[in-house]
Amino acid sequence: MDVALILTICALANPAECRQEVIPLEGVKITRCMLDAQAVIEQWSAAHPKWKITAWKCGAPDAGKEI
């Protein structure tokens, strides 16, 4: 089963503008995702300074997509 870190992010300039960002983690089990999430979140935040992470979860890569 593929696992992804699913972030809920909001724009700093417009906090009402929120969306989900799905970060695939190939070859990682769900428990490893939970343990490694902090480091991945820090890296993502540093690379995207105009966005704020408001929530996160580990799950299937398509769990963050709207149907």
C-alpha positions, 0 to 999 in steps of 0.5 A, spaced: 500 500 500 502 506 498 502 512 503 502 519 503 503 525 507 496 529 506 497 536 508 491 541 509 494 548 507 492 555 507 495 561 504 498 566 509 495 572 505 488 569 505 487 564 510 480 563 507 484 560 501 485 553 503 487 546 500 490 539 500 497 538 498 499 530 497 506 528 498 507 521 496 512 517 500 514 511 496 516 504 500 514 507 507 509 504 511 503 508 515 507 507 522 513 510 518 509 516 515 507 518 522 514 518 525 517 521 519 512 527 518 515 532 522 521 532 518 517 532 512 513 538 514 519 542 516 522 541 509 515 543 506 514 549 510 521 551 508 520 551 501 513 554 501 513 560 506 507 563 503 503 557 506 501 555 513 500 548 514 493 547 519 493 540 519 496 533 516 495 526 516 498 519 513 494 515 508 493 513 501 495 518 496 488 519 493 485 520 500 487 527 499 483 528 492 476 530 491 471 525 488 
